Amino acid sequence: MGEFFSSGAIMLCLLASSSIMAVFVTRSWLRSPERTELFYWAVGNIMGAAGALAKCLGFLEGPALRIGDGLSHVLIACWLAFFWAGLRAFDNRSVSLRIVWSAPLLWGALTLIGNAILPASAAGLAASAFCCAGWSAFCAFGVGNSAVSAHETTASRRLALAALCGAALAQAVLALVLFITPGITAYQTLVEGVFAALVFAEFQALGMALIVLSRERMERHYRRQAEIDELTGVINRRAFIQQVEALRRRREDEGALALLDIDHFKRVNDTLGHAGGDQALIAFSEIVSARLEPGMVFGRIGGEEFALYMAGCGQEQARQVCETLREAVAGASIAIGDQTLTMTVSIGVSADQASYADLNFLLGVADRGLYISKRNGRNRVTALNASAGLNLIASLMAENKGADRRVMRGN
């Protein structure tokens, strides 16, 4: 049983798992060479596998093969350094190769210090424990403080953070014990086994986090693509309704919904072609998006029609916001080829003072306001509250029924 849990047996397991991970990540990088993080992780896993192999060779007899024992510590330190570089690239942050290649220098400096205190057999191990503790803490700091991780509090990031913090603490304690208690070297095999077990556990946790983290990012990317209007870059109708409904559940206060429709858009397409119409839609989206405030949701719901939800806005405040947007659109000059385009927008606003109205009902009232804006000459804002919109729709339905009865009497 003791032999099974020896550092040699653990390193053989590490060699097998790191080799499999190295093949897997390298193959992924070859398929997607533009993903820099996969390159760093592939190199790191190859170094981890090489370090495990060197450590296994170090257990054999012969001075030449004993060199592998020291080399293994350097390679394992480099594995953590390249893991850190991959995390930086994964979060679209710059990577300093000087920092990455400082791993062997750090290990060498710590080994020289250890030689002055410990027997040669333990100095390299203590230096490696300190080096791995430092790099684990450095990686944990990067995971926790990444600008991207602030928006990605996923299970895989928490797993990586927990593994790195736990490994940093355990390896730091092991290194301190080696430096403070030189007599511990009498249990060299046990100490080496503890170090190997720590490295193996950290490698397994980080490898699992790496796979899950990449998968989560890919799923989020595809989900994001499904929610974004490809032409304008704003959210589509389905995502708009989902986000607005979620926002209204969180905020049980008043809100307003506006429908914005570019005036005479067919004329733009006929004059400038569909490419010109596309540029007009993009420019309109940018004008509105640049003026959004917290609590606002903006999306394209079809053709030249867009929707804007304004949480916490009453009818008058929403009307003023939409007037500002209308003036910004009317005052913009859009260069399309050798021509300059100006456009206007008609807006219908539906205000819900108590956040009790169904979203589809608010859309219906806003659509009625948009119809009124179009009927009254376009390039204007018509704001209705939910109750007024309900009365207006009821009166219109009554008028339609009356018209139907007159038609039937005429027949």
N, C-alpha and C positions, 0 to 999 in steps of 0.2 A: 504493500500500500504506500509506503514512504517513497519507493522508487516511482510509483505512478504519479505522485504529486511533486516530484523533483522538478527543478527548473528545466532540465533537459526535456522531460516529457511535455511540459507546458510549452516550451519553445518549439517542439515538433508540431504541436497543435496550432501554435501561432503561425508557423511556416505554412501549414496547410491552408488555414483560413485566409492569411494575407495573400497567398499566391492566387487563390480563387478570386479574392476581391480585386487583386491587381489585373487579372485577366478580364474580369467583368467591367471594371471602370475603363481600362484601356480600350476595350471593344466599343464601349459607349462613346468615348472620345473620338475614336476613328470614324464613327458614324456621324458625329456632330463636332467637327474640328473647330468650329467657331466658339464653342463653349470652353472658355479658358479654364474654368474651375475644374472641369473634368481632366484637363491636362495635368494640373497641379496635383489633383487627387490620384491620378494614375501614377505619376512619378513618386508620390509619397508612398503609395501602396507597394510599388516595386522596391523602394528602399526599405520598407518595413519587412517585406519578404526576404530581401537580401540580408537584413540585419538578423532576422530569425535564423536563416541558414548559417550565417557567420557564427552566431552564438552556438548553434548545434555543433559546428565543426570545432569550436573552442573547447568542447568537452572531450574531444579526442586527445590522445597522447601525442606529444611532439611539439617542440617549440614553434615550428612554423605555423602549425594549426592553431596554437594558442593565441597567435596574433588576431585570429578571427574573433576572440572574446572581446578585445578592445574595439575592433572595427564594428562589431554588432551594436555597441552602445552609441557610436557616432551615427550609424545609419538609422537607429530607432529615433534618435533626437531629430534627425533630418526628416523622418516620416512626420513627426508632429509639426515641424516647421512648414512642410509642404501642405499639410492639412490646414494650417492657419492661412497660408496663401490661397488655397482653394476657397476657404470661407470668405476671404476678402473679395476674390473675383466673383463668387456667387452673389454677393451683395452689391456688385458693381462699384467696388472701391478699389483704389490703387494698391498695387502690390510692390513692395520693395524687396528685390532679390538680395540686397545687402543684408537685410534682416533675416531672410530665409537662410542664407549661407553662413550666418553667424552661429548657427547651431553647433557645427563641429568645433568652432573656435571657443564657444562657451564651454563645451565639454572638455576641451583640452586645458583651458584655464582652471576649471574646477578640479581636474585630475591632478595638475601640478600642486594645487593647494592641498588636495587630499594626500598626496605623497609625503608632504611635510608632517602630517598628523597620523596617518593610518599606515598599516602595512600595505605593500604594493597590491596585494590581492584584493583589498577592500577599497582602495582609493578610487579605482575606476568605477566601481559599483556605486559608491557614494556620489561621485561626480555625475553619473548618469541619473541617479535618483533626483538630485538637485536640478539637473538640466531638464529632465522630463517634467518635474514639478513646475519649473518656471515657464516652460512652453505650454503646459496644460493651463496654467493660470492666464497666460497671454491669450490663448485661444478662447478661454472662457470670457475674458474681458471683451474680445472681439464679437463673440456671439451675443453677449448681453447688451452691448452698446452700439451695435450696428444700426444704422439709420433704417435699414429695411426690416430688421427684426422687430422694431417698434410696431410694425404693422403685420408681423408674422409671428404672433405668439402661439405657434403650433406645437403639437406634442413632440415632434422631432427636434425642434429647437430646444425645448425644455429637457429632452433626453440628452442632447449633446452638452447642454450647459451643466446638467447634473453629473454626467460622466466626467467632464473636464474638471469641475470643481472637486469632486470626490477623489479623482486621481491626483490632482495637484496637492490636496491635503495629505493623502496617504503617502505619496512619494516624498513630500517634504518632511513628514514625520520619520520615515525610514532613513532619509539622508541625515537628519539631525541625530538619530539614534546611533548611526554609524560613526559620526564625527565625535559625539559626546561620550560614547561608550566603546572605546577601542577593543575591549574584551569580547564584544559581540562577534568579532571575527572568528572566534572559536566555533561559531555556528554558521560558518560561511555557506554551507549548502542550504541551510534553512533560509538564510537571508536572501540568497540568490533566488530561491524558489518563491519567496514573497514578492520580490521585485518582478520576476517573470509573470507571476499571477496578476499583479497590478497592471502590467503592460498588456497582457492578454485580455483582461476584462475591459480595459480602456479601448483597446482596438476593436473588440466586438461591439461595444456600445456605440462608438463613433462610426463604425462601418454600417451598423443598422440605421443610425441617425442620418448618415450620408445618403443611403438609398431612399429612405422615407422622405427626407427633405427635398431631394430632387423630384420625387414623384409628386409630392404636394405642390411644389412650384409649377410643375407641368400641368397638373389638374387645374390649378388656379389660373394658369395662362389660358387654357382652353375654355374654362368657365368665363373668364374675362372676355375672350373673343366672342363668345356667344351673347354677351351682354352689350357689346359695343357696336355702334353703327360704323361699319367699315369706312364709309366715305367721310363722315364729319368728325369721327372720334368721340362723339357724345354717346350716352347710353341709348339703347333702343327702347321700343314701347314696353316690352315685357319687363326689362330691368327697371324702367321708370316707375311702372306700377308697383313692382315689388319694393323698391326703395322708398317710395312715397308711403305705401301702406305700413312699412316698418317704422318710418319716421313718425307717422301719425299715432302708432301704438305707443311709442316712447314719449311723445309729447301730446298730452291731452289738452291742448289749448287751441286757439283759433289758428286758421291757416287759409291760404288762398291758392287757387289753381288757375293758371292762365294758359290759353291756347294761342299760339303765335303762327300766323300764316303769311308767307311772303306774297305781296301783291303782284298780280300779273306775271306769275312765274312762267306760265306757258309762253308768254311773249319773250321772256329771257331765253328760253330754250329755242324758240323759233328764230330769234335774232342771232344768238351767239352759239347755237348748237348745244348738244347735251354736255359737252366738255365745259362750255361756259356756264351752263346751269349748275354743274357740279361745283365749279369754283365759287359760284354765288352762294351755294349752300354751305360750303366750307367757311367762306368769309362771314356769313351770317352767324354760324355756330361760334366762331371765334369772337365776334363782337359781343354776343350774349355771355359766353363763358367767361370772358375777361371781366365782367361786371357782376358775377355771382358773389353772394355773401354767404356766410355760414348759415345752415338751415335751409338752403335752397337746393332744389334738384331740377336739373335741366336735361331734356332728352328729345330725340327725334322720334315721332310716333307715326310718321308716314309721309312720303312725298316731300312737299315743301312745308309741312305742318310740324310744329314743335310744341312741347309742353314745358311749363315751368311751375313748380310747386314752391310756395314761400311759407315756411313754417313760422308761426307767431305773427303773421301779418293780417291785419284787418282789411276791410274793403278799401278804405282810402289810402292806406299805406301801400297796399298792393297796386292800386291804380297808379300811384306816384312812381313806384319801381318800374312798372310797365311803360309809363310815359317816358322815363329816362331811357329805357331800352329802345323805344320807338324813335326818339330823337337821335340816339346814337346810330341806329341803322340808317335813318334818313340822311344823316350828315356824313356818312362814310362814302368814299370814292374807291371803287374796286377796280384795279387794273387787270383786264383780261386780254392778253395779247396786246394788240395796238389800240384797244378800245378801253374806255373807262365806263364802268357801270355804276349807276346809283339805283337804289331800290328802297321800297317802303314796306312796312309790315302792319297788318291789322291784328288787333289783339282783343280777345274776350276773356274777362276775369270773373271767376266765381269765388266768392268769399264765404267761408263757413265759420261762423262766430263761435260755435261750441264744439267743433270737431265731431259732430254727430252724423253728418251726412255721408252717405256711401260715396266712395271715390268715383264710381261710374256716374252717379248722379251729378257730382261736381263737374265731371267732364261734359255731361250733357248741358248743364247750365252755362259753362264756359263756351261751349260750342254755340249756344244760342247768342251769347254776347258777341262772339266772333262774327256770327251771321249779321247781327245788327251793325257792327263796325263796317262790314263789307257793303251792306245795303246803304249805309249813310255816307258813302264816298271813299272808303278805305283810308289807310294811314291814320288810324285813330284807335283809341282804347275805349271799350265799353265794359264797365264793371257792374256786376250784379251780385247781391248776396243770395244765399241759398233759398231763403223764404221767398224773396222777390222772383227768383228764377223759377221756383215751383209754381207761383201764381201765374207767371208769364207762360209757362209751358201748359198749365191747365187752361188758360184762356185761349191759347193757340189750338189746343185739342178741341175745345168747344167750337171755335171758329171752323175748324176742319169738319167736325161732325155736322155743323149747320150747312156748310157748303155741300156735303155729301147728300143731305136731305133735299136741298134745293135741286141738285142734279137729278135725284131719283124722282122728284115731283115733275121735273121737266120731261123726264123720260115717260 
